[in-house]
Structures are given as structure tokens and as C-alpha cells.
Amino acid sequence: QVQLVESGGGLVQAGGSLRLSCAASGRAFRIYAMGWFRQAPGKEREFVASNGWSSGRTYYADSVKGRFTISRDNAKNTLYLQMNSLKPEDTAVYYCATGTRYYSGSYSEPYEYDYWGQGTQVTVSS
């Protein structure tokens, strides 16, 4: 079993910044990608960013490109999401996820991930 624990969410004013962390633990497994998704009330879960574990390639949703940065610390098995210039529309529960199966592409779909964290709330006030 794999456990993912997110942290770093909170309340911030528009234009502010937050850094989310996602610590992975559990049995040894091969990671093909890790990613961040978010879900606002009444909306479907949407892709935010992903990181190909072997390639190091990163992908972003158009809505966050240039404002958010995904990164990782392999030694700590931790994934990060640096969020700058936050907007009220960024308000959502943010989830990290791990994909342990190979897919070609950007890992931007929820079905490409096998393990999910419990989520952390990000609220951006106007």
C-alpha cells in the first residue's frame, strides 16, 4: 500500500503564495508520474500539474501555467506545488496522486493514477 499525505494548504489573499507538499510512503513501488489535481465545490476534479518521474518532464493546466511550479525531492519522496499569484478561482481541495503504470502523454487524467492523498484545502480570498 502507498500512502500520500498532503500539507501546506490554507487561507491566503489574492496575489499571495502557498507551497503544497505531498509525502509518499509505503511499500516499494515504481513511480511513473506524480501529479496534482484540484476539486472545487460542485465541480469535477481537474488536472493541475504533473511530473514524469524518469523523464523529469512537467506539464501544467493552462489555467495555472506561469503561476504554479511542480517539483520534487527524490531523497524525501516528496512532491511540491509552489503556487504564486493565487486567484479566488484557485480555491479548491488539492490532491496529490501517484501513477504506477506506464502511459504515454502528460498524466493529466485521473485514471492514470493509482494512489491519492486525502486532499488539502486552499482558499483564496478576494
KEKETOR-321923 format. One record per residue (C-alpha): residue in one letter; x, y, z; residue number from 1. Coordinates in nm, 2 decimals. Last residue first. Layout:
<atoms>
+---+--------+--------+--------+-----+
| r |     px |     py |     pz |   k |
+---+--------+--------+--------+-----+
| A |      X |      Y |      Z | NUM |
...
+---+--------+--------+--------+-----+
</atoms>
This chain:
<atoms>
+---+--------+--------+--------+-----+
| r |     px |     py |     pz |   k |
+---+--------+--------+--------+-----+
| S |  -1.05 |   3.84 |  -0.30 | 126 |
| S |  -0.99 |   3.54 |  -0.07 | 125 |
| V |  -0.80 |   3.23 |  -0.19 | 124 |
| T |  -0.89 |   2.91 |  -0.01 | 123 |
| V |  -0.67 |   2.60 |  -0.04 | 122 |
| Q |  -0.79 |   2.29 |   0.13 | 121 |
| T |  -0.57 |   1.98 |   0.14 | 120 |
| G |  -0.65 |   1.64 |   0.00 | 119 |
| Q |  -0.67 |   1.29 |   0.13 | 118 |
| G |  -0.39 |   1.17 |  -0.09 | 117 |
| W |  -0.44 |   0.95 |  -0.39 | 116 |
| Y |  -0.30 |   0.63 |  -0.53 | 115 |
| D |  -0.34 |   0.47 |  -0.87 | 114 |
| Y |  -0.32 |   0.75 |  -1.12 | 113 |
| E |  -0.37 |   0.74 |  -1.49 | 112 |
| Y |  -0.75 |   0.73 |  -1.44 | 111 |
| P |  -0.73 |   1.09 |  -1.30 | 110 |
| E |  -0.62 |   1.23 |  -1.64 | 109 |
| S |  -0.33 |   1.47 |  -1.70 | 108 |
| Y |  -0.06 |   1.21 |  -1.70 | 107 |
| S |   0.12 |   1.40 |  -1.98 | 106 |
| G |   0.15 |   1.15 |  -2.25 | 105 |
| S |   0.24 |   0.79 |  -2.28 | 104 |
| Y |   0.11 |   0.58 |  -2.00 | 103 |
| Y |   0.31 |   0.35 |  -1.78 | 102 |
| R |   0.16 |   0.23 |  -1.46 | 101 |
| T |   0.25 |   0.33 |  -1.10 | 100 |
| G |   0.08 |   0.68 |  -1.11 |  99 |
| T |   0.09 |   0.87 |  -0.79 |  98 |
| A |  -0.16 |   1.14 |  -0.68 |  97 |
| C |  -0.17 |   1.47 |  -0.50 |  96 |
| Y |  -0.50 |   1.63 |  -0.42 |  95 |
| Y |  -0.59 |   2.00 |  -0.38 |  94 |
| V |  -0.93 |   2.09 |  -0.24 |  93 |
| A |  -1.03 |   2.41 |  -0.42 |  92 |
| T |  -0.99 |   2.79 |  -0.44 |  91 |
| D |  -0.78 |   2.86 |  -0.75 |  90 |
| E |  -1.07 |   3.07 |  -0.88 |  89 |
| P |  -1.00 |   3.33 |  -0.60 |  88 |
| K |  -0.66 |   3.39 |  -0.76 |  87 |
| L |  -0.31 |   3.30 |  -0.64 |  86 |
| S |  -0.02 |   3.49 |  -0.78 |  85 |
| N |   0.21 |   3.21 |  -0.68 |  84 |
| M |   0.16 |   2.84 |  -0.61 |  83 |
| Q |   0.45 |   2.62 |  -0.55 |  82 |
| L |   0.34 |   2.26 |  -0.57 |  81 |
| Y |   0.57 |   2.00 |  -0.41 |  80 |
| L |   0.63 |   1.63 |  -0.43 |  79 |
| T |   0.81 |   1.44 |  -0.16 |  78 |
| N |   0.99 |   1.11 |  -0.16 |  77 |
| K |   1.25 |   1.27 |   0.07 |  76 |
| A |   1.55 |   1.18 |  -0.13 |  75 |
| N |   1.36 |   1.23 |  -0.45 |  74 |
| D |   1.27 |   1.59 |  -0.37 |  73 |
| R |   1.01 |   1.70 |  -0.62 |  72 |
| S |   0.89 |   2.00 |  -0.82 |  71 |
| I |   0.57 |   2.14 |  -0.96 |  70 |
| T |   0.55 |   2.51 |  -1.03 |  69 |
| F |   0.24 |   2.73 |  -1.04 |  68 |
| R |   0.20 |   3.08 |  -1.18 |  67 |
| G |   0.33 |   3.06 |  -1.53 |  66 |
| K |   0.08 |   2.79 |  -1.63 |  65 |
| V |  -0.20 |   2.77 |  -1.38 |  64 |
| S |  -0.51 |   2.79 |  -1.60 |  63 |
| D |  -0.34 |   2.63 |  -1.90 |  62 |
| A |  -0.30 |   2.31 |  -1.70 |  61 |
| Y |   0.06 |   2.22 |  -1.64 |  60 |
| Y |   0.31 |   1.96 |  -1.75 |  59 |
| T |   0.65 |   1.87 |  -1.62 |  58 |
| R |   0.91 |   1.65 |  -1.77 |  57 |
| G |   1.15 |   1.48 |  -1.53 |  56 |
| S |   1.19 |   1.20 |  -1.77 |  55 |
| S |   1.20 |   0.92 |  -1.51 |  54 |
| W |   0.94 |   1.05 |  -1.27 |  53 |
| G |   0.72 |   1.24 |  -1.51 |  52 |
| N |   0.59 |   1.54 |  -1.32 |  51 |
| S |   0.23 |   1.65 |  -1.33 |  50 |
| A |   0.03 |   1.97 |  -1.29 |  49 |
| V |  -0.33 |   2.10 |  -1.22 |  48 |
| F |  -0.57 |   1.84 |  -1.36 |  47 |
| E |  -0.93 |   1.88 |  -1.27 |  46 |
| R |  -1.17 |   1.70 |  -1.03 |  45 |
| E |  -1.52 |   1.78 |  -1.13 |  44 |
| K |  -1.71 |   2.08 |  -1.00 |  43 |
| G |  -1.98 |   2.14 |  -0.74 |  42 |
| P |  -1.73 |   2.26 |  -0.48 |  41 |
| A |  -1.38 |   2.29 |  -0.63 |  40 |
| Q |  -1.17 |   1.99 |  -0.70 |  39 |
| R |  -0.79 |   2.00 |  -0.76 |  38 |
| F |  -0.53 |   1.78 |  -0.91 |  37 |
| W |  -0.16 |   1.75 |  -0.85 |  36 |
| G |   0.06 |   1.49 |  -1.01 |  35 |
| M |   0.31 |   1.22 |  -0.97 |  34 |
| A |   0.45 |   1.01 |  -1.25 |  33 |
| Y |   0.59 |   0.67 |  -1.34 |  32 |
| I |   0.66 |   0.56 |  -0.99 |  31 |
| R |   0.79 |   0.22 |  -0.92 |  30 |
| F |   0.69 |   0.07 |  -0.59 |  29 |
| A |   0.85 |  -0.01 |  -0.26 |  28 |
| R |   0.58 |  -0.04 |   0.01 |  27 |
| G |   0.47 |   0.27 |   0.20 |  26 |
| S |   0.55 |   0.63 |   0.20 |  25 |
| A |   0.49 |   0.94 |  -0.02 |  24 |
| A |   0.49 |   1.30 |   0.12 |  23 |
| C |   0.30 |   1.56 |  -0.07 |  22 |
| S |   0.38 |   1.93 |  -0.01 |  21 |
| L |   0.19 |   2.24 |  -0.10 |  20 |
| R |   0.35 |   2.58 |  -0.12 |  19 |
| L |   0.14 |   2.89 |  -0.09 |  18 |
| S |   0.15 |   3.23 |  -0.24 |  17 |
| G |  -0.04 |   3.56 |  -0.24 |  16 |
| G |  -0.20 |   3.76 |  -0.52 |  15 |
| A |  -0.55 |   3.70 |  -0.38 |  14 |
| Q |  -0.54 |   3.66 |  -0.01 |  13 |
| V |  -0.45 |   3.33 |   0.15 |  12 |
| L |  -0.63 |   3.07 |   0.35 |  11 |
| G |  -0.47 |   2.73 |   0.40 |  10 |
| G |  -0.30 |   2.44 |   0.23 |   9 |
| G |   0.05 |   2.33 |   0.32 |   8 |
| S |   0.01 |   1.96 |   0.36 |   7 |
| E |  -0.06 |   1.65 |   0.16 |   6 |
| V |  -0.01 |   1.29 |   0.28 |   5 |
| L |   0.03 |   1.01 |   0.03 |   4 |
| Q |   0.03 |   0.65 |   0.15 |   3 |
| V |   0.11 |   0.36 |  -0.07 |   2 |
| Q |   0.00 |   0.00 |   0.00 |   1 |
+---+--------+--------+--------+-----+
</atoms>
